[in-house]
Amino acid sequence: MSTLKKKLKEIIKTIDDLYLNKDILDVAEDTLLKELGIDSLGRINLFYGIIDHFGIEVDEKIASEWKTLGDVLDFIEDL
């Protein structure tokens, strides 16, 4: 999962208006997104950053299901 965290960190750097409270490389996968400073709007920004990065189309409703860092990493891993 460490490789996925690094990839996600790269993606986050490209997203305007998304700033984290902690470095995702230093937190557990069960860390809540809100603990990282990602609110509902941040989840949507993160979602679009990920799908833009990978050049895919997926329904944004999936982002509403993300609660933890692990949820986001699982999404990326399943792409």
N, CA, C and O atoms as a MOPAC input file, in Angstrom:
PM7 MOZYME 1SCF
protein

 N      0.82300 1    -1.19900 1     0.00000 1
 C      0.00000 1     0.00000 1     0.00000 1
 C      0.86200 1     1.25600 1     0.00000 1
 O      0.40300 1     2.32600 1    -0.40100 1
 N      2.08800 1     1.13400 1     0.44000 1
 C      2.97700 1     2.29500 1     0.50800 1
 C      3.15500 1     2.95100 1    -0.86400 1
 O      3.21300 1     4.17700 1    -0.96400 1
 N      3.24000 1     2.14400 1    -1.90900 1
 C      3.36000 1     2.68500 1    -3.26100 1
 C      2.10700 1     3.46600 1    -3.63200 1
 O      2.18500 1     4.51600 1    -4.27000 1
 N      0.95200 1     2.94500 1    -3.22700 1
 C     -0.30600 1     3.64800 1    -3.49600 1
 C     -0.36500 1     4.96800 1    -2.74200 1
 O     -0.85200 1     5.96600 1    -3.27300 1
 N      0.12900 1     4.98100 1    -1.50600 1
 C      0.15100 1     6.22900 1    -0.73700 1
 C      1.02000 1     7.27000 1    -1.44100 1
 O      0.65800 1     8.44400 1    -1.51300 1
 N      2.15200 1     6.83800 1    -1.95300 1
 C      3.03600 1     7.76100 1    -2.66400 1
 C      2.34400 1     8.30400 1    -3.90900 1
 O      2.42900 1     9.49700 1    -4.19900 1
 N      1.66300 1     7.43600 1    -4.64300 1
 C      0.94600 1     7.86100 1    -5.84700 1
 C     -0.14900 1     8.85800 1    -5.47100 1
 O     -0.31400 1     9.88200 1    -6.13400 1
 N     -0.90400 1     8.55600 1    -4.39900 1
 C     -1.96100 1     9.45500 1    -3.95700 1
 C     -1.38500 1    10.79400 1    -3.52900 1
 O     -1.97800 1    11.83700 1    -3.80500 1
 N     -0.25200 1    10.78100 1    -2.86800 1
 C      0.38500 1    12.03400 1    -2.45500 1
 C      0.74000 1    12.87800 1    -3.67000 1
 O      0.57200 1    14.09700 1    -3.64900 1
 N      1.23400 1    12.23600 1    -4.73400 1
 C      1.54600 1    12.95300 1    -5.98000 1
 C      0.28300 1    13.57400 1    -6.57400 1
 O      0.29800 1    14.72100 1    -7.02200 1
 N     -0.79900 1    12.81700 1    -6.57300 1
 C     -2.06100 1    13.31200 1    -7.12000 1
 C     -2.56100 1    14.50300 1    -6.31000 1
 O     -2.99500 1    15.50700 1    -6.87600 1
 N     -2.50100 1    14.39200 1    -4.99300 1
 C     -2.98200 1    15.46600 1    -4.10800 1
 C     -2.23400 1    16.76500 1    -4.38000 1
 O     -2.82500 1    17.84400 1    -4.33400 1
 N     -0.95300 1    16.66700 1    -4.65800 1
 C     -0.15100 1    17.86900 1    -4.93600 1
 C     -0.67000 1    18.63200 1    -6.14700 1
 O     -0.44900 1    19.83800 1    -6.25600 1
 N     -1.35500 1    17.94900 1    -7.05500 1
 C     -1.83500 1    18.59500 1    -8.27800 1
 C     -3.21800 1    19.21800 1    -8.12300 1
 O     -3.70100 1    19.89200 1    -9.03300 1
 N     -3.85400 1    18.99600 1    -6.98000 1
 C     -5.22900 1    19.45900 1    -6.78500 1
 C     -5.22600 1    20.80400 1    -6.06100 1
 O     -4.77000 1    20.90800 1    -4.92300 1
 N     -5.73900 1    21.82600 1    -6.73500 1
 C     -5.86900 1    23.13900 1    -6.10500 1
 C     -6.89200 1    23.04900 1    -4.97300 1
 O     -7.84900 1    22.27800 1    -5.05600 1
 N     -6.69600 1    23.81400 1    -3.94400 1
 C     -7.63500 1    23.91900 1    -2.82400 1
 C     -7.79000 1    22.63400 1    -2.02500 1
 O     -8.81800 1    22.43800 1    -1.37700 1
 N     -6.79700 1    21.75500 1    -2.05500 1
 C     -6.84900 1    20.56600 1    -1.20700 1
 C     -5.55500 1    20.50700 1    -0.41200 1
 O     -4.49200 1    20.18100 1    -0.94100 1
 N     -5.66700 1    20.82500 1     0.85500 1
 C     -4.51300 1    20.86000 1     1.74200 1
 C     -4.77800 1    19.92500 1     2.91200 1
 O     -5.83300 1    19.98800 1     3.54100 1
 N     -3.82300 1    19.06500 1     3.19500 1
 C     -3.99500 1    18.08300 1     4.26200 1
 C     -3.34900 1    18.55800 1     5.55400 1
 O     -2.36700 1    19.30000 1     5.54000 1
 N     -3.92200 1    18.11400 1     6.68000 1
 C     -3.38400 1    18.43500 1     7.99800 1
 C     -2.15800 1    17.58000 1     8.32500 1
 O     -1.32400 1    17.96400 1     9.14600 1
 N     -2.05800 1    16.41300 1     7.67100 1
 C     -0.97500 1    15.47200 1     7.95200 1
 C     -0.47200 1    14.88800 1     6.64600 1
 O     -1.18300 1    14.87700 1     5.64100 1
 N      0.75400 1    14.40700 1     6.66900 1
 C      1.32500 1    13.72400 1     5.51500 1
 C      0.72100 1    12.32300 1     5.45300 1
 O      0.78400 1    11.57900 1     6.43200 1
 N      0.14400 1    11.96000 1     4.32600 1
 C     -0.52400 1    10.66000 1     4.24100 1
 C      0.45300 1     9.49700 1     4.36800 1
 O      0.03400 1     8.37700 1     4.66200 1
 N      1.73300 1     9.73300 1     4.15600 1
 C      2.71200 1     8.66600 1     4.32900 1
 C      2.92300 1     8.34200 1     5.80000 1
 O      3.45400 1     7.28200 1     6.13300 1
 N      2.51200 1     9.24600 1     6.68000 1
 C      2.74000 1     9.08100 1     8.11500 1
 C      1.51200 1     8.63300 1     8.89800 1
 O      1.57000 1     8.53100 1    10.12400 1
 N      0.40300 1     8.36400 1     8.21600 1
 C     -0.81500 1     7.98800 1     8.93400 1
 C     -1.28200 1     6.59900 1     8.50800 1
 O     -0.95000 1     6.11500 1     7.42600 1
 N     -2.05400 1     5.98000 1     9.38000 1
 C     -2.59500 1     4.64500 1     9.10800 1
 C     -3.73300 1     4.73200 1     8.09700 1
 O     -4.35200 1     5.78100 1     7.91500 1
 N     -3.98600 1     3.62100 1     7.45800 1
 C     -5.03700 1     3.57700 1     6.45500 1
 C     -6.42700 1     3.75300 1     7.04200 1
 O     -7.36100 1     4.11100 1     6.32400 1
 N     -6.57700 1     3.50600 1     8.33900 1
 C     -7.89600 1     3.68100 1     8.96100 1
 C     -8.12000 1     5.11400 1     9.45200 1
 O     -9.10600 1     5.39300 1    10.13400 1
 N     -7.20700 1     6.01300 1     9.10500 1
 C     -7.35700 1     7.42300 1     9.46100 1
 C     -8.53000 1     8.01500 1     8.69600 1
 O     -8.62600 1     7.87700 1     7.47700 1
 N     -9.41200 1     8.67000 1     9.41900 1
 C    -10.56900 1     9.29600 1     8.78400 1
 C    -10.12100 1    10.45900 1     7.90900 1
 O     -9.20000 1    11.19800 1     8.25800 1
 N    -10.78400 1    10.60900 1     6.77100 1
 C    -10.44800 1    11.70800 1     5.87400 1
 C    -10.61900 1    13.05300 1     6.56300 1
 O     -9.83800 1    13.97500 1     6.32600 1
 N    -11.63400 1    13.17300 1     7.41600 1
 C    -11.84300 1    14.45100 1     8.09900 1
 C    -10.68400 1    14.77400 1     9.04500 1
 O    -10.41700 1    15.94500 1     9.31400 1
 N     -9.99200 1    13.74400 1     9.55300 1
 C     -8.80900 1    13.97500 1    10.38200 1
 C     -7.65800 1    14.54400 1     9.56000 1
 O     -6.76500 1    15.20000 1    10.09600 1
 N     -7.69000 1    14.28800 1     8.26100 1
 C     -6.67200 1    14.82200 1     7.35700 1
 C     -7.03700 1    16.20300 1     6.84600 1
 O     -6.24300 1    16.85300 1     6.16600 1
 N     -8.25700 1    16.65400 1     7.17900 1
 C     -8.71700 1    17.95700 1     6.71900 1
 C     -9.52300 1    17.88400 1     5.42900 1
 O     -9.75000 1    18.89900 1     4.77100 1
 N     -9.95500 1    16.67100 1     5.07300 1
 C    -10.73100 1    16.49800 1     3.84400 1
 C    -12.21000 1    16.39700 1     4.20400 1
 O    -12.65400 1    15.41000 1     4.79100 1
 N    -12.96500 1    17.43700 1     3.84200 1
 C    -14.40500 1    17.43900 1     4.08000 1
 C    -15.12000 1    16.91300 1     2.83100 1
 O    -14.47500 1    16.38100 1     1.92800 1
 N    -16.42900 1    17.05600 1     2.77500 1
 C    -17.18600 1    16.51000 1     1.63500 1
 C    -16.76500 1    17.15000 1     0.31200 1
 O    -16.66400 1    16.45800 1    -0.70000 1
 N    -16.52200 1    18.44300 1     0.30700 1
 C    -16.05900 1    19.10300 1    -0.91400 1
 C    -14.64800 1    18.63300 1    -1.26800 1
 O    -14.32200 1    18.44400 1    -2.44000 1
 N    -13.83400 1    18.45000 1    -0.26100 1
 C    -12.48300 1    17.94100 1    -0.48100 1
 C    -12.48900 1    16.54500 1    -1.07600 1
 O    -11.65300 1    16.21700 1    -1.91700 1
 N    -13.44600 1    15.71400 1    -0.63200 1
 C    -13.57300 1    14.36200 1    -1.20600 1
 C    -13.88400 1    14.43500 1    -2.69600 1
 O    -13.33800 1    13.66600 1    -3.48800 1
 N    -14.75700 1    15.35300 1    -3.07200 1
 C    -15.10400 1    15.50100 1    -4.49100 1
 C    -13.89300 1    15.99600 1    -5.27900 1
 O    -13.61400 1    15.49300 1    -6.36700 1
 N    -13.17200 1    16.98000 1    -4.73600 1
 C    -11.96400 1    17.46600 1    -5.40800 1
 C    -10.93300 1    16.34500 1    -5.55300 1
 O    -10.29400 1    16.20800 1    -6.59600 1
 N    -10.78100 1    15.55100 1    -4.50200 1
 C     -9.85400 1    14.42600 1    -4.53800 1
 C    -10.29400 1    13.40600 1    -5.58700 1
 O     -9.47600 1    12.90700 1    -6.36000 1
 N    -11.58200 1    13.10400 1    -5.60600 1
 C    -12.13400 1    12.15900 1    -6.57800 1
 C    -11.80200 1    12.60000 1    -8.00500 1
 O    -11.29500 1    11.81400 1    -8.80500 1
 N    -12.09300 1    13.86400 1    -8.31200 1
 C    -11.83500 1    14.34600 1    -9.66700 1
 C    -10.34300 1    14.39800 1    -9.97500 1
 O     -9.94100 1    14.18100 1   -11.11800 1
 N     -9.53200 1    14.67700 1    -8.98600 1
 C     -8.08600 1    14.63700 1    -9.19500 1
 C     -7.61200 1    13.24000 1    -9.55300 1
 O     -6.75000 1    13.06800 1   -10.41500 1
 N     -8.17900 1    12.24700 1    -8.88600 1
 C     -7.80200 1    10.85500 1    -9.15300 1
 C     -8.27100 1    10.42800 1   -10.54100 1
 O     -7.49500 1     9.85700 1   -11.30700 1
 N     -9.53300 1    10.69900 1   -10.87000 1
 C    -10.01900 1    10.23100 1   -12.18000 1
 C     -9.35400 1    10.98900 1   -13.32500 1
 O     -9.14000 1    10.42900 1   -14.40000 1
 N     -9.03000 1    12.25400 1   -13.09900 1
 C     -8.29500 1    12.99900 1   -14.12800 1
 C     -6.89900 1    12.41000 1   -14.32000 1
 O     -6.41800 1    12.27000 1   -15.44400 1
 N     -6.26300 1    12.06900 1   -13.21100 1
 C     -4.91300 1    11.50500 1   -13.27100 1
 C     -4.89800 1    10.20100 1   -14.07200 1
 O     -4.00500 1     9.97900 1   -14.89000 1
 N     -5.88200 1     9.34900 1   -13.83500 1
 C     -5.92100 1     8.05400 1   -14.49300 1
 C     -6.69800 1     8.06800 1   -15.80700 1
 O     -6.71100 1     7.07400 1   -16.53200 1
 N     -7.34000 1     9.18600 1   -16.11200 1
 C     -8.06300 1     9.30400 1   -17.36900 1
 C     -9.24400 1     8.35400 1   -17.48200 1
 O     -9.46800 1     7.74700 1   -18.53000 1
 N     -9.99700 1     8.23000 1   -16.39700 1
 C    -11.15000 1     7.32600 1   -16.39100 1
 C    -12.42200 1     8.10700 1   -16.11000 1
 O    -12.37600 1     9.27400 1   -15.72100 1
 N    -13.54500 1     7.46000 1   -16.30900 1
 C    -14.83900 1     8.05300 1   -15.97500 1
 C    -15.55600 1     7.11900 1   -15.01100 1
 O    -15.78700 1     5.94900 1   -15.31400 1
 N    -15.89800 1     7.64900 1   -13.86100 1
 C    -16.59000 1     6.89300 1   -12.82500 1
 C    -17.58500 1     7.83900 1   -12.17200 1
 O    -17.33200 1     9.04000 1   -12.08100 1
 N    -18.70300 1     7.31200 1   -11.72100 1
 C    -19.72100 1     8.12600 1   -11.05700 1
 C    -19.15300 1     8.70800 1    -9.75600 1
 O    -18.58100 1     7.98600 1    -8.93900 1
 N    -19.31800 1    10.00900 1    -9.58000 1
 C    -18.75800 1    10.67600 1    -8.39800 1
 C    -19.42400 1    10.23300 1    -7.09200 1
 O    -18.91900 1    10.54500 1    -6.01400 1
 N    -20.52800 1     9.52600 1    -7.16700 1
 C    -21.18600 1     9.03500 1    -5.94700 1
 C    -20.26200 1     8.13700 1    -5.13000 1
 O    -20.41500 1     8.01000 1    -3.91500 1
 N    -19.30600 1     7.51700 1    -5.81000 1
 C    -18.35600 1     6.64600 1    -5.11400 1
 C    -17.59900 1     7.42200 1    -4.03600 1
 O    -17.27600 1     6.87100 1    -2.98400 1
 N    -17.31700 1     8.69200 1    -4.29600 1
 C    -16.55600 1     9.50600 1    -3.34400 1
 C    -17.32400 1     9.71800 1    -2.04400 1
 O    -16.71500 1     9.89700 1    -0.98900 1
 N    -18.64100 1     9.69900 1    -2.10800 1
 C    -19.43300 1     9.89200 1    -0.89100 1
 C    -19.29400 1     8.71200 1     0.06100 1
 O    -19.62200 1     8.82100 1     1.24200 1
 N    -18.81100 1     7.58800 1    -0.45000 1
 C    -18.62100 1     6.39600 1     0.37700 1
 C    -17.27200 1     6.38300 1     1.08300 1
 O    -17.06100 1     5.60100 1     2.01000 1
 N    -16.36600 1     7.24000 1     0.65200 1
 C    -15.03700 1     7.27000 1     1.25500 1
 C    -15.09500 1     7.88700 1     2.64200 1
 O    -15.54600 1     9.02000 1     2.81100 1
 N    -14.64300 1     7.14700 1     3.61700 1
 C    -14.57400 1     7.64900 1     4.99700 1
 C    -13.12700 1     7.71800 1     5.49500 1
 O    -12.77100 1     8.59500 1     6.28200 1
 N    -12.29900 1     6.77400 1     5.02100 1
 C    -10.92300 1     6.68300 1     5.50000 1
 C     -9.92600 1     6.77300 1     4.34600 1
 O    -10.29300 1     6.68100 1     3.17500 1
 N     -8.68200 1     6.95200 1     4.70200 1
 C     -7.61300 1     6.93800 1     3.71000 1
 C     -7.60100 1     5.59900 1     2.99100 1
 O     -7.37300 1     5.54500 1     1.78300 1
 N     -7.84400 1     4.52700 1     3.71700 1
 C     -7.87300 1     3.19000 1     3.12400 1
 C     -8.94100 1     3.05100 1     2.05800 1
 O     -8.73500 1     2.35700 1     1.06200 1
 N    -10.08200 1     3.70200 1     2.25200 1
 C    -11.14800 1     3.65800 1     1.23600 1
 C    -10.65900 1     4.25300 1    -0.08000 1
 O    -10.94900 1     3.72000 1    -1.15100 1
 N     -9.92700 1     5.34200 1    -0.00100 1
 C     -9.40300 1     5.99800 1    -1.20200 1
 C     -8.33700 1     5.11700 1    -1.84300 1
 O     -8.31600 1     4.94900 1    -3.06200 1
 N     -7.45900 1     4.55800 1    -1.02600 1
 C     -6.40600 1     3.68600 1    -1.54900 1
 C     -6.99200 1     2.44500 1    -2.21000 1
 O     -6.49600 1     1.99900 1    -3.24500 1
 N     -8.05200 1     1.88000 1    -1.61600 1
 C     -8.72400 1     0.71800 1    -2.21300 1
 C     -9.30400 1     1.07500 1    -3.57900 1
 O     -9.22200 1     0.28800 1    -4.52200 1
 N     -9.89000 1     2.26700 1    -3.67700 1
 C    -10.44800 1     2.73000 1    -4.94600 1
 C     -9.35900 1     2.78100 1    -6.01500 1
 O     -9.55400 1     2.30800 1    -7.13500 1
 N     -8.21600 1     3.35600 1    -5.66100 1
 C     -7.10500 1     3.45600 1    -6.61200 1
 C     -6.58700 1     2.07000 1    -6.98700 1
 O     -6.30400 1     1.79300 1    -8.15200 1
 N     -6.47000 1     1.22400 1    -6.00300 1
 C     -5.95700 1    -0.13200 1    -6.25600 1
 C     -6.88300 1    -0.90300 1    -7.20300 1
 O     -6.41200 1    -1.71600 1    -7.99800 1
 N     -8.17600 1    -0.65800 1    -7.12500 1
 C     -9.14400 1    -1.37700 1    -7.95400 1
 C     -9.24100 1    -0.82200 1    -9.38200 1
 O     -9.91200 1    -1.41000 1   -10.23000 1
 N     -8.57700 1     0.29900 1    -9.64700 1
 C     -8.66300 1     0.88000 1   -10.99700 1
 C     -7.95800 1     0.01700 1   -12.02300 1
 O     -7.93400 1     0.35800 1   -13.20500 1

